């Protein structure tokens, strides 16, 4: 296949993907409505066994350290909050569509969960806003959704591009654009637009490899920089000499990382925290 033919196949695949399930879209609209009550939201959640199971799982996870387990949906929603509930629903919707359409690779989701954890903890260093911290987790979790579309063309295509990148010393993004006509970040951004993801999420997905291309809008930069750095950090297995040199200088400045020691200390702290963290995966 030529690059043009591959691009057409990618666009066709995106077009053919179904939207986020209607019940999830409806629930998220209800959550956004300030006039909605917890009981209204709970009633709708209870209609779906999968929703209920995941929400109870999150509420009763080790993260919340409850003295007694949450046994009702109302109680679970109160514990986790509407912001996280909205994130859970969006994640469940995306995963359902992708699992139904493509082969789900555990390694790809494993990286996504690690990136989500790193992004969440990086954002905690910058702000106390629960909404921004939750949004960072969501951006980290869904940043690589474009890779699933690539996998639909060939199960081995990502591995081949990765190997070629190592052999030639060329970035994966550059090779994807050369071979496919689009990078996985660009594909993910198009998919996020199709699914009507929040604007911050569309931008973070599209620029998680090229943060300096971010529009000069102050409110966009934290999420883009956080998703980018989380992605880089969770791919590093351990500190190494001159790792800091691969990071965009503007991102280092934003996170106040000056010396290589600062960078390595940050990496070690995140790796150590992730190894003991309770990982919540939504079915």
Protein Blocks (a to p, Z undefined) as FASTA:
>chain_A
ZZklmmmmmmmmmmmpccddfklmmmmmmmmpmkbcfklmmmmmmmpmklmmmmmmmmmm
mklopabdcfbfklmmmmnopmlmmmmmmmmmmmmmmmmmmccdfklmmmmmmmmmmmmm
mmmmmpccfklmmmmmmmmmmmmmmmmmmmmmomklmmmmmmmmmmnopafklmmmmmno
pafklmmmmmmmmnopafklmmmmmmmmmmmlpccbfklmmmmmmmmmmmmmmmpmbdce
hklmmpcfklmmmnopabfmlmmmmmmmmmmmmmmpccdddZZ
